[in-house]
Amino acid sequence: MSGDGLRPDLPGSVCPAPIHDRKRIVLGHGSGGKLTSELVQNIFLSVFHNDVLDRLDDQAVFEIGSVRLAFTTDSFVVTPLFFPGGDIGKLAIHGTVNDLAMSGARPLYISAAFILEEGLELEELQRVVSSMRAASDGAGVQLVTGDTKVVERGKGDKLFITTTGIGVIERPLQISADQARPGDKIILSGTIGDHGMAIMSTREGLEFEGEIRSDTAPLNGLVNAMLKASSEVHVMRDPTRGGLATTLNEIASRSKIGITVEQQRIPVHEAVQGACEILGIDPLYVANEGKLVAFVASADAERVLDSMRNQIVGVEARIIGQAVAEHPGKVLMKTDIGGTRILDTMFGEQLPRIC
Amino acid sequence: MSGDGLRPDLPGSVCPAPIHDRKRIVLGHGSGGKLTSELVQNIFLSVFHNDVLDRLDDQAVFEIGSVRLAFTTDSFVVTPLFFPGGDIGKLAIHGTVNDLAMSGARPLYISAAFILEEGLELEELQRVVSSMRAASDGAGVQLVTGDTKVVERGKGDKLFITTTGIGVIERPLQISADQARPGDKIILSGTIGDHGMAIMSTREGLEFEGEIRSDTAPLNGLVNAMLKASSEVHVMRDPTRGGLATTLNEIASRSKIGITVEQQRIPVHEAVQGACEILGIDPLYVANEGKLVAFVASADAERVLDSMRNQIVGVEARIIGQAVAEHPGKVLMKTDIGGTRILDTMFGEQLPRIC
């Protein structure tokens, strides 16, 4: 993998962070990196804070009566609507299914709210809707309620979709970004960077030798296999916006542990690698839509790994590093050339509207 | 009330429906009227159909384990963001709370997904978020999870919010638009047209003698009082987009009953009435955001009415008509001048981006 297209002090961006007056929204606020985190903390959490929200996981977990539920929402604003390996509809279903699965929940029901721009071709909408149906069937969830709004031409961008999901947590688990412990092995389910680079190469009209396809996929089957294999899965996250590096930083910070990973163990498709090098982008900061990273008790790691490799979306799963007691909150990577690099959270916007 | 600004064959619009090639989205697809219904039927239901979705209520109802839940989603694209009586944030919380309450559910948890346009002032966002917190507290719900996306300048319109809610149905009720029965009394909780005309007068910079304020309000307390008073509440709906006339048509059609209402029993604030007359709009087709219409067994109607009048949002509640066995699917209104008029569903767009 590359990893050297970026200065270590400025991850996710090859030029200085955009200067803004901090009084207005900039694209970087949607990156999933530091600016997003600032926005969430200063504007949303400071006002809304409560026990459930403050956990800062990608899903809320609560009990109603005797039932333990997970609940998650995401807006999708990806452009273009269709790209190699998927489309906005498939992404919306998989994204919500995966956020539920990352808590150990079995995803059950989905809602979808559509914001349509005047002038959108009905045929395009039909293709997206059919794709959502297929993705729902594939993931074993039902779309049970929805909404449609229309905005004037120039006040939207063809189609935005917000999906929200409910799942049930049937095992007595406490999987959360703050549950990693020193000694945990870090498992990555497959290659990184595929989704983001599929969008980028479509958007820029770039041609690469091997076609780059989004990895969008439902991960609930994979998670189910992992949880059958071990009750010592402490953290699961799908590294979407901000990529693997940002996700690892969140976990290090929330669990107050250090993380060490080995660059050579992190798989990147050759075409993705090539595209990243040309564009000066580090795949560690590129969004994935069908991958997960898990922190598992060392004794169970091989068993979990075996269970993953029996699943189509987990055949390339591998251990990429571990949680350590040293350097809490920091992620260190042993590079291919033998050095050690600090992996920081992405600052601003690398790839706008990637999901 | 006016009611004569419109030709009866073309409700909700004073000029012919816009000619479109039926291959593209037009503003009317977001009206809540016939075009919305066509879109939902042809594009969404034909693909997604399943037992829960096909009920076509404003919320899905299902069981998980021993718990019966309601689940609903809505995108809010109202412009302007702030208007007399409310703002997009308040509207988003109340809208979702009310859709849950209309099934007899006790609203519990809300998610919020924000699509921000580059350039939005953080101060505006802060005001909206604070308003959402106050509205959540007022309605007794918790905002527990969320998402933020940013789109480039000119690809959105400041701020869109999608709220999704979960509520629990604790009483053995089956409240749905298909449950009205001949003989049921129709109760309306208060004046109509306030929300839509508050938006319109702000947007157009119109000045009316009495200030027109949105009626946005949470209705879960009102519903709770009604359901304590009677187990024979058959249908509840909040007449939002498309107004009271469209809501009554949906119920007539779904329950296969006829409806008769009396114009003189339907209250309209004087300033709203005046604004409607100037703009050639019929308040029967104007959106409300803090009103409900209920179909209640005749024997229980007065008891339900009494329970409503003890609530701030129900002091003006009254019986406006009844369900009949004749003319199934049709809504007839006795007009102030003694005639009878068919109230049809709104066809296209009367007031775009009203919620």
Interface residues (C-beta under 8 A of the other chain):
Chain A: R22 K23 R24 I25 V26 L27 G28 H29 G30 T36 L39 V40 I43 F44 V47 F48 N50 V52 L53 Q59 A60 F62 I64 G65 S66 V67 L69 F71 T72 T73 D74 S75 F76 V77 L108 Y109 S111 A112 A113 F114 I115 L116 E117 E118 G119 L120 E121 L122 E123 L125 Q126 V129 S130 M132 R133 S136 Q142 L143 V144 T145 G146 D147 T148 K149 V150 V151 E152 G154 K155 G156 D157 F160 T162 T164 I166 V168 E349 P352 R353
Chain B: R22 K23 R24 I25 V26 L27 G28 H29 G30 T36 L39 V40 I43 F44 V47 F48 N50 V52 L53 Q59 A60 F62 I64 G65 S66 V67 L69 F71 T72 T73 D74 S75 F76 V77 L108 Y109 S111 A112 A113 F114 I115 L116 E117 E118 G119 L120 E121 L122 E123 L125 Q126 V129 S130 M132 R133 S136 Q142 L143 V144 T145 G146 D147 T148 K149 V150 V151 E152 G154 K155 G156 D157 F160 T162 T164 I166 V168 E349 P352 R353
